[in-house]
């Protein structure tokens, strides 16, 4: 196993532990099995203010279980300026690179997929310089390897190198999944609470 | 590296005659558009060869149309699979020209990737090439290349330049000594099923070459167990290779430009009906 990569068995045990912590803090991740592989899934609703970037919405994220209470959020922007999007994140093991990969889709109110150019423009400001020249090699639509349907994918080809650096610089054992997800997630509206970083 | 250039050239020149017809219910003009005929390379992707089809058909649809997409026999065609794979999977042994329906409405976005530009095709192609090299050489061959080499691979495919493409691709096909393939990049397709992709070493622990038969039994243990593999034709690049051919040889000679072997299992009942 090359530095920074993980085996399928390691992945399986990491996602199980991750979901255990998620259950404790009600972070809505759960495990799904398809094509005899296990992956980790989270769905959430988020209200985004039109023309603004994802970082503005973090306080208004609500889970899909809480749609009813959405109207109670006191700082809800005017309806005309905001739209509610459904985010579905999948963390899937990729055997070719021996790393986890983040797949996701963003659905609009009417159940349509948010177009790729809108997804790019929604990425937080500090990712925009990188995206300007590299959007087609960073974040694109791909076929989900277990479902065969179109999903957006953060490309996995640098994950192992990146994680190898993190691991070599860290003096203690890190939570691989939490560390990776908290690095790539914020680019696409996914935040990882620090509870996952604690050791078990 | 593949030494049999004749085979590579033969595959590169493989073409399929296609008749494109506009979906009847989408014709907006009084005048009926003629079908559009093209001889398309097996190794390329539809969005790289259908500009003319678009221009020919778009005059006949509602100006408020959506993205163009293709269908065969009620099956939307995934543009991100090479054309030869789509033909082997859905059209194998069907009458020629292969008759496809062109749509500009009701894009099936739960099945097809959007293709807003040729950059989408390039991005997809390069990501598959990178994945293939991650499997073969742990990514070392592709990472040692310069950006202009990556570009040469892509433009070689896009502009149908065999020599340009292979001047770079030979480095990705290096299969000796330290550069011997660690795994063979392959995908196996069956109609209405998710493609199968697994790790597969081309050589066993005793140094023996593993064959296509070995690959199928590892990739599709169910079919092997039930003894029903013989109900399928095993097709790649429009041919049915003998099952005792070494997979390493196949990878060097029969891979698509994206460096993957794309193998289709076609039900014998289906292809003969």
HADDOCK unambig.tbl for C-alpha pairs under 7 A between the chains (distance, minus, plus):
assign (segid A and resid 96 and name CA) (segid B and resid 131 and name CA) 6.41 0.50 0.50
assign (segid A and resid 96 and name CA) (segid B and resid 134 and name CA) 6.24 0.50 0.50
assign (segid A and resid 96 and name CA) (segid B and resid 135 and name CA) 5.56 0.50 0.50
assign (segid A and resid 97 and name CA) (segid B and resid 134 and name CA) 6.31 0.50 0.50
assign (segid A and resid 136 and name CA) (segid B and resid 123 and name CA) 5.63 0.50 0.50
assign (segid A and resid 137 and name CA) (segid B and resid 123 and name CA) 6.17 0.50 0.50
assign (segid A and resid 141 and name CA) (segid B and resid 113 and name CA) 6.36 0.50 0.50
assign (segid A and resid 142 and name CA) (segid B and resid 113 and name CA) 6.81 0.50 0.50
assign (segid A and resid 146 and name CA) (segid B and resid 194 and name CA) 6.79 0.50 0.50
assign (segid A and resid 147 and name CA) (segid B and resid 194 and name CA) 6.74 0.50 0.50
assign (segid A and resid 148 and name CA) (segid B and resid 194 and name CA) 5.54 0.50 0.50
assign (segid A and resid 149 and name CA) (segid B and resid 110 and name CA) 5.98 0.50 0.50
assign (segid A and resid 149 and name CA) (segid B and resid 111 and name CA) 5.43 0.50 0.50
assign (segid A and resid 150 and name CA) (segid B and resid 110 and name CA) 6.32 0.50 0.50
assign (segid A and resid 150 and name CA) (segid B and resid 111 and name CA) 6.34 0.50 0.50
assign (segid A and resid 150 and name CA) (segid B and resid 112 and name CA) 6.40 0.50 0.50
assign (segid A and resid 150 and name CA) (segid B and resid 113 and name CA) 5.59 0.50 0.50
